[in-house]
Structures are given as structure tokens and as C-alpha cells.
Amino acid sequence: MKTDTPQETVFSNNQLSVDEIPSFKTLALVPISKKYRALNIFSIGLIALALIGIITGVRFQRFWSLPDNLLLAYPYVVAGIVAIGGVWALYHFFADVRIFYAIREQDISKQSGLIFRKLSCQPILRVQHVEVNRGPLDRWAGLASLQVFSAGGEMYTFEIPGLSLSRAEQLREFILAHKDIGAR
């Protein structure tokens, strides 16, 4: 009679010294394309102009008469659209240059945020799939966004916007080629 002995697994959970942990400062972060900020500001301008055009078209149309209150509100509505668009564009002017990413053997990271800084790290081993997305304005500017999906989630873990198409494809291929290496 042959008896099988269970294989012993070696498990260790040794305590590490805080001084032995790698420093975040050693992470070499790469900025996204400068075109991304210009594209966002251009988009904001287009949206603001479209809204002002619609409001102006309604204000000066000849088909029906508008109440006096709406006629008097027109300059305030236009000023509000300009103010909100200006603040939105100003935010992107300063925030978009603070988006960085890094890729290492075992993980991919993204740092962003103007007021509240955020650093997201996704182990490549936990990546379910990766998508390269390009909207019409992204295609016009030659840009793409890389969306990294974590295992077990429907939404992407994080998105790296403002990459050139070739860089986004290169990162996608690297992640897909290396996502099973850590499991071996």
C-alpha cells in the first residue's frame, strides 16, 4: 500500500525593518504628453462656445418672444459659462502637467492630482485586461488612453490618459506579456 505524503509548503512572513522598504522616490515617473493639456483646454473652449452659441441662438431667435426675466438673465448666463469654463481650463492647465506614470517589472503606477495627490499602483499579476481607448479628439491629436482593469472588477483600476498611440500600445503589449510571469 502506497501512502502519499502531503507536500509541505514553506510560508514565511518575516517582519521587515521600515528602513529596508524601497523608497517611493526611487520610482522613475514619466510625464504624459503635453498635447493632453492643450486638448483639454481646447475641448473646454469648444464646449463653452457651443453653450454660448445655443444660449445666444435662443436669446435672439425671432419665432417667439421670451419673458423679460430671461432676456435680462442672458448676460449673466454667458458670464457664468465663461467663468466656469475659465476655472475648468485653469484647473487643467495646472493639473494635467502633474499626471505621471511608471512601469516596473511587477507593477504599473499612476500619480495625479493638483490639490489632492494620488498614487495608484496596480500589480501586473492582478491585471485582468488592458484597453487602449481613443475618442475623436484623441485621434485628431494622436493621443490614446490606457485603461488597466483589475481582476474581479468591472471598472478600470486606473487610466493613464494623454499617451501617444505608439506608447499606449507598447505599454499594453508589455503588461499583457508580463501579467502571468509573477504567477510562475
C-alpha positions in Angstrom: 0.0 0.0 0.0 1.4 3.3 -1.1 0.7 6.4 1.0 1.0 9.9 -0.3 2.6 12.4 2.0 1.3 16.0 1.5 3.9 18.4 0.3 5.0 20.9 2.8 4.7 24.5 1.7 7.2 26.9 3.0 5.5 30.0 4.3 7.2 32.9 5.8 6.0 36.3 7.0 9.1 37.8 8.4 8.9 41.3 9.8 10.8 44.0 7.7 12.5 47.0 9.0 11.0 50.2 7.8 14.4 51.2 6.6 14.6 48.2 4.3 11.4 49.1 2.4 12.1 50.7 -1.0 11.5 54.4 -1.1 8.9 55.9 -3.4 11.5 58.4 -4.5 13.2 55.7 -6.5 10.1 55.3 -8.7 11.0 57.0 -12.1 7.8 58.7 -13.1 7.3 59.7 -16.7 5.1 62.6 -17.7 2.2 62.2 -20.2 2.1 64.1 -23.5 1.9 67.9 -23.4 -0.7 67.7 -26.1 -3.1 66.3 -23.5 -3.4 69.6 -21.6 -3.8 71.6 -24.8 -6.5 69.1 -26.0 -8.4 69.5 -22.7 -8.3 73.3 -22.8 -9.4 73.2 -26.5 -12.3 70.9 -25.6 -13.4 73.2 -22.7 -13.3 76.2 -25.1 -15.4 74.3 -27.7 -18.0 73.3 -25.0 -18.2 76.9 -23.7 -18.6 78.3 -27.2 -21.3 75.7 -28.1 -23.2 76.6 -24.9 -22.9 80.3 -25.5 -24.0 79.7 -29.2 -27.1 77.8 -28.1 -28.0 80.5 -25.4 -27.4 83.3 -28.0 -29.5 81.5 -30.6 -32.4 81.1 -28.2 -32.0 84.7 -27.0 -32.0 86.3 -30.5 -34.5 84.0 -32.2 -37.5 85.5 -33.9 -40.0 82.7 -33.6 -41.4 83.5 -30.2 -41.0 86.2 -27.6 -39.1 85.4 -24.4 -40.1 86.7 -21.0 -38.2 89.8 -19.9 -36.6 87.9 -17.0 -34.9 85.5 -19.4 -33.8 88.4 -21.6 -32.2 90.1 -18.6 -30.6 86.9 -17.5 -28.7 86.4 -20.8 -25.5 88.3 -19.9 -25.3 86.6 -16.5 -25.7 83.2 -18.1 -23.0 83.9 -20.6 -20.7 85.3 -17.9 -21.4 82.2 -15.8 -20.4 79.9 -18.7 -17.3 81.9 -19.3 -16.4 81.9 -15.6 -17.0 78.1 -15.2 -15.1 77.4 -18.4 -12.2 79.6 -17.3 -11.9 77.9 -13.9 -12.2 74.5 -15.6 -9.5 75.4 -18.1 -7.3 76.9 -15.4 -7.6 73.6 -13.4 -6.5 71.5 -16.4 -3.7 74.0 -17.2 -2.1 73.2 -13.8 -3.3 69.6 -13.1 -2.6 67.9 -16.4 1.2 68.6 -16.1 1.1 66.7 -12.8 0.0 63.4 -14.3 2.8 60.8 -14.4 3.1 57.1 -14.8 5.7 54.4 -14.2 6.0 50.8 -15.2 8.2 48.3 -13.4 8.7 44.5 -13.7 5.8 43.8 -11.3 3.5 46.8 -11.3 2.3 49.9 -13.1 1.7 53.2 -11.3 0.0 56.5 -12.0 0.3 59.7 -10.0 -2.1 62.6 -10.4 -3.8 65.4 -8.6 -3.4 69.1 -8.2 -4.7 69.7 -4.7 -5.0 66.1 -3.5 -2.1 63.9 -4.8 -3.0 60.3 -5.6 -0.6 57.5 -6.4 -2.2 54.3 -7.7 -0.2 51.1 -8.1 -1.5 48.0 -9.9 0.4 44.7 -9.6 0.7 43.4 -13.2 -0.1 39.9 -11.8 -3.6 41.2 -10.9 -4.3 42.8 -14.3 -7.3 41.2 -16.0 -7.1 43.1 -19.2 -5.9 46.3 -20.7 -7.6 48.6 -23.2 -6.3 51.4 -25.4 -9.1 54.0 -25.9 -9.2 56.8 -28.4 -12.0 59.3 -28.8 -12.4 61.5 -31.9 -10.4 64.4 -30.4 -7.8 61.9 -29.1 -7.4 60.5 -32.6 -7.2 64.1 -34.0 -4.4 64.9 -31.6 -2.6 61.5 -31.9 -3.3 60.5 -28.3 -4.7 57.5 -26.5 -5.7 56.4 -23.0 -4.5 53.2 -21.4 -7.2 51.6 -19.1 -5.9 48.9 -16.7 -8.6 46.5 -15.4 -8.0 44.7 -12.2 -9.1 41.1 -11.7 -12.5 40.9 -10.1 -13.7 44.4 -11.1 -15.9 45.7 -13.9 -14.4 49.2 -13.9 -10.9 50.0 -14.7 -8.5 50.3 -11.8 -7.0 53.4 -13.3 -6.5 55.2 -16.6 -3.4 56.8 -18.0 -4.5 59.5 -20.4 -2.5 61.5 -22.8 -0.2 58.8 -24.2 0.9 58.7 -27.8 -0.7 55.8 -29.6 2.6 54.0 -30.0 3.4 54.4 -26.3 -0.1 53.2 -25.2 0.2 50.1 -27.5 3.7 49.4 -26.2 2.6 49.6 -22.6 -0.4 47.4 -23.4 1.8 44.7 -25.0 4.3 44.8 -22.1 1.6 44.4 -19.5 -0.2 41.5 -21.4 3.1 39.7 -22.0 4.2 40.0 -18.3 0.9 39.6 -16.4 1.4 35.8 -16.0 5.1 35.9 -15.2 4.7 36.5 -11.5 2.4 33.5 -11.1 5.1 31.1 -12.0 
